[in-house]
Amino acid sequence: MNQGSLLAQLRAIGVPTQRGRVSAIRQLVLQAPAPVVARALGYHDKTTTHLVTEAGGTWSRYAPGDHG
């Protein structure tokens, strides 16, 4: 099983993959800072910041980077 075959099977049974992906990312940005989610999933920081704003998240004061 790979990404392409899984996507084809989900589409064949009528599962809306795009909506599910966005919903999952919105849930993640409510639980963790947007820059952390972006880095973990390979998204741009602005994309996840936009999603956290839409979802009503409260991670607006997170300072990304090495704090060590």
N, C-alpha and C positions, 0 to 999 in steps of 0.2 A: 504494500500500500504506500502510495506517495501522495503529495499534495494534489497533483492533477487528477488522479483517480478518485480520491476522496471528494474533491470538489464536484467532479462529474456525477458521482453517486448521490451527493446531497442535492444537486440541481435536479436530477432525475426523479427524486421523490418529492420535490417541491419545497425544499428548505431554502429560505431566503438567506444566502450566506453573507451578503454585504451588511444587511441590517443586524444580523447576529454578531458580526465582528465589531461594528461600531458600538453596539450595546455592551459587549464584553469589555471594550476599552474604556467606555464611560464608567463602568463599574470599577475597573481597576484604578482610574484616576480619582475616584472618590475614596479609595483606600490607601493610596500612596501618592506622593508628589508627582506631578506631570512630567518633570524632567527625568525622574527615575524610570517611569513607565516608558517614556520615549526611548531612552537608552537601552532598556531591556528588550524592547520590541523592534528597534530599528526605525522608529518614527522620528520626525523632526519635532523639536521642542514646541514649536508654534502650533503644530497639529494637536498635540495632547493638551496644551494650554487652552486652546479653543474648546476642546471637548470638556475639560474640567469646568470652564465657564458656563457652557451649555447645561452641564449636569448639576450645577450649583455647588461645586466643591469649595472647600475652604483652605486649600493649600497655597494661598496667594503669597505667603511670606517665606516660602522655602528657598534657601540659598544653595544652588547646586555647586558641586565641586568637592575638592578634597579638604576635609575639615580636620585632618590629622595633625 
